[in-house]
Amino acid sequence: MALAAEQGGLETRASEAMPVGRRSRAGAEAARYGVLRRLGPALKHDMVVNLQAIGMMAEVLNAKLERGGTPSAAELQSSIAKLNRLAREAVADCLKVSSWIEPGEDQGVRLADGVDECLALLASNFNFRGFVVTKELPDTAFQVSHVILRNLLTASLITLTDAAAGPCEVRVKAEIVSGFAQISVRISPRQDEFEGLPYEPGYRQLEWSDVQALALAEAIELVRTHDQIVMRMPRAVATAPLQIAPI
């Protein structure tokens, strides 16, 4: 899968001097960074939402104590239990966010679960821009690489919606074909004349070359038409050691 770029002058000579493999890795790293930057607001929200809840509960409990009230043992135990639960959830969410930044050892994820995770992170952005998402996911235990699915599917979704002229319907379909997970993302204009709100991304738009670079780096089959991207991913092979879940 060839990546073509038009550059001029010194930039062209520098690019030609860089080995092809190094250029490919650089393109993939730039694409991964672009995906992270575009997901930044959603990842930040997921990381702080439970932390904010902990702070609010602590302030309520502190206000009761400052008013001179003495909570009963049952009330105090209930508040501590809620704080403990929120703290556990906050730790889990922070670990999940950090795994986008530093994936560590790659692990498999159920195909449907991995697709749902990517769609959930983009849900608020898509709703704001008037994109309606429909999905067709198989009920199967088939697993794919978590890291590859995250980067490649998210980049495909952002690339297609960035290129859209206006609000669209976004259809995501995953299926198992000949021993591979095949995922298609298709967009089509909405028929209800919905007008989305003006939107400017906080970071650059993602382009088809970004998706190509990610697929090339991971040897993933990839095809694009005007309004659709289709990728084929192999079954994940368990290579990572067992992980200890946070307490």
ZINORTA-V94314 format. One record per pair of residues at least 12 apart in sequence whose ideal C-beta (glycine too) atoms are under 10 Angstrom apart, sorted by sequence separation. I is the first residue (numbers start at 1). GAP is how many residues later the second one is. If there is no record, write none. Layout:
I GAP
I GAP
//
This chain:
64 12
172 12
173 12
212 12
220 12
221 12
157 13
171 13
172 13
173 13
211 13
218 13
220 13
221 13
61 14
119 14
171 14
172 14
208 14
215 14
220 14
61 15
64 15
157 15
170 15
171 15
218 15
219 15
119 16
156 16
170 16
171 16
208 16
215 16
218 16
3 17
169 17
170 17
171 17
214 17
215 17
2 18
5 18
61 18
119 18
168 18
169 18
170 18
211 18
215 18
60 19
61 19
116 19
153 19
168 19
169 19
3 20
115 20
167 20
168 20
169 20
211 20
3 21
58 21
61 21
96 21
100 21
115 21
116 21
153 21
168 21
169 21
208 21
5 22
57 22
61 22
115 22
167 22
168 22
169 22
1 23
57 23
112 23
114 23
115 23
164 23
166 23
167 23
169 23
3 24
113 24
133 24
161 24
163 24
164 24
165 24
166 24
57 25
58 25
112 25
149 25
160 25
164 25
167 25
57 26
111 26
112 26
131 26
159 26
160 26
161 26
167 26
168 26
110 27
111 27
112 27
156 27
160 27
166 27
167 27
54 28
58 28
110 28
111 28
112 28
133 28
156 28
157 28
166 28
167 28
168 28
53 29
54 29
57 29
110 29
111 29
112 29
114 29
115 29
117 29
121 29
131 29
156 29
166 29
167 29
53 30
54 30
56 30
110 30
111 30
112 30
113 30
114 30
131 30
144 30
153 30
157 30
166 30
167 30
54 31
55 31
110 31
111 31
114 31
118 31
122 31
126 31
152 31
53 32
54 32
110 32
111 32
114 32
117 32
118 32
122 32
125 32
126 32
129 32
142 32
149 32
153 32
164 32
53 33
54 33
108 33
110 33
111 33
113 33
114 33
117 33
118 33
121 33
125 33
129 33
131 33
142 33
52 34
53 34
108 34
109 34
110 34
114 34
115 34
118 34
119 34
130 34
140 34
142 34
149 34
50 35
51 35
54 35
108 35
109 35
114 35
118 35
119 35
122 35
126 35
129 35
131 35
132 35
133 35
134 35
135 35
136 35
137 35
138 35
140 35
50 36
51 36
53 36
54 36
107 36
108 36
109 36
110 36
113 36
114 36
117 36
118 36
121 36
122 36
125 36
130 36
131 36
132 36
133 36
134 36
135 36
136 36
137 36
138 36
140 36
144 36
145 36
49 37
50 37
53 37
108 37
109 37
117 37
118 37
129 37
130 37
131 37
132 37
133 37
134 37
135 37
136 37
137 37
138 37
142 37
144 37
162 37
50 38
51 38
52 38
107 38
108 38
109 38
111 38
115 38
118 38
119 38
129 38
130 38
131 38
132 38
133 38
134 38
135 38
136 38
137 38
138 38
142 38
143 38
161 38
189 38
50 39
51 39
106 39
107 39
109 39
114 39
118 39
122 39
129 39
130 39
131 39
132 39
133 39
134 39
135 39
136 39
142 39
144 39
162 39
182 39
184 39
185 39
186 39
187 39
188 39
49 40
50 40
51 40
106 40
107 40
109 40
118 40
180 40
187 40
188 40
49 41
50 41
106 41
108 41
109 41
126 41
140 41
180 41
186 41
187 41
48 42
50 42
51 42
103 42
105 42
106 42
115 42
126 42
162 42
163 42
185 42
186 42
187 42
47 43
50 43
51 43
103 43
104 43
138 43
158 43
162 43
163 43
185 43
186 43
49 44
50 44
103 44
126 44
161 44
162 44
163 44
184 44
185 44
186 44
48 45
103 45
161 45
162 45
163 45
184 45
185 45
47 46
48 46
137 46
159 46
160 46
183 46
184 46
185 46
46 47
47 47
99 47
100 47
103 47
158 47
159 47
183 47
184 47
45 48
46 48
47 48
99 48
103 48
122 48
136 48
158 48
159 48
160 48
182 48
183 48
184 48
47 49
48 49
157 49
158 49
159 49
182 49
183 49
43 50
46 50
47 50
100 50
156 50
159 50
181 50
182 50
183 50
46 51
47 51
99 51
100 51
119 51
155 51
159 51
160 51
180 51
181 51
182 51
45 52
133 52
134 52
154 52
155 52
156 52
158 52
159 52
180 52
181 52
43 53
44 53
119 53
155 53
158 53
159 53
179 53
180 53
181 53
43 54
46 54
100 54
118 54
156 54
157 54
178 54
180 54
181 54
42 55
43 55
155 55
156 55
177 55
179 55
180 55
181 55
116 56
131 56
155 56
171 56
179 56
43 57
115 57
154 57
155 57
171 57
173 57
174 57
39 58
43 58
115 58
132 58
153 58
155 58
156 58
115 59
131 59
151 59
152 59
155 59
156 59
168 59
174 59
176 59
40 60
114 60
130 60
132 60
151 60
154 60
155 60
39 61
153 61
112 62
130 62
132 62
152 62
111 63
131 63
151 63
152 63
163 63
164 63
36 64
111 64
130 64
151 64
160 64
163 64
35 65
36 65
111 65
118 65
130 65
131 65
152 65
159 65
115 66
130 66
148 66
151 66
152 66
156 66
160 66
114 67
129 67
130 67
148 67
151 67
160 67
32 68
115 68
128 68
129 68
152 68
156 68
160 68
114 69
127 69
128 69
129 69
130 69
148 69
149 69
160 69
111 70
115 70
126 70
129 70
148 70
152 70
159 70
32 71
111 71
128 71
147 71
148 71
149 71
111 72
148 72
156 72
157 72
145 73
156 73
46 74
125 74
155 74
156 74
46 75
145 75
156 75
45 76
125 76
144 76
153 76
152 77
42 78
43 78
153 78
39 79
42 79
45 79
152 79
41 80
42 80
153 80
42 81
152 81
39 82
42 82
149 82
38 83
39 83
41 83
42 83
148 83
38 84
41 84
149 84
148 85
39 86
148 86
38 87
149 87
145 88
148 88
144 89
145 89
147 89
143 90
144 90
145 90
146 90
142 91
144 91
145 91
143 92
144 92
145 92
142 93
143 93
142 94
143 94
146 94
143 95
39 111
32 115
35 115
36 115
39 115
35 116
38 116
34 117
35 117
38 117
32 118
35 118
36 118
32 119
35 119
38 119
39 119
114 119
31 120
35 120
38 120
31 121
34 121
32 122
35 122
111 122
114 122
28 123
32 123
35 123
31 124
34 124
35 124
38 124
111 124
34 125
111 125
110 126
108 127
109 127
31 128
108 128
107 129
108 129
106 130
108 130
106 131
107 131
108 131
106 132
107 132
108 132
106 133
107 133
105 134
106 134
107 134
105 135
104 136
105 136
107 136
105 138
104 139
95 150
95 151
94 152
92 153
92 154
91 155
91 156
88 158
88 159
41 160
41 161
40 162
38 163
40 163
37 164
38 164
39 164
37 165
38 165
37 166
38 166
34 167
36 167
37 167
38 167
35 168
38 168
34 169
37 169
33 170
34 170
34 171
35 171
34 172
34 173
30 174
31 175
35 175
31 176
34 176
35 176
33 177
31 178
32 178
30 179
31 179
34 179
35 179
30 180
31 180
34 180
31 181
32 181
27 182
28 182
31 182
32 182
27 183
30 183
31 183
28 184
29 184
30 184
31 184
27 185
28 185
29 185
31 185
32 185
27 186
28 186
31 186
26 187
27 187
28 187
24 188
25 188
28 188
29 188
24 189
27 189
28 189
23 190
27 190
28 190
25 191
24 192
25 192
24 193
5 204
3 205
4 205
3 206
3 207
4 208
3 209
2 210
3 210
1 211
1 212
3 213
1 214
2 214
1 215
1 218
1 219
1 220
1 221
1 222
//
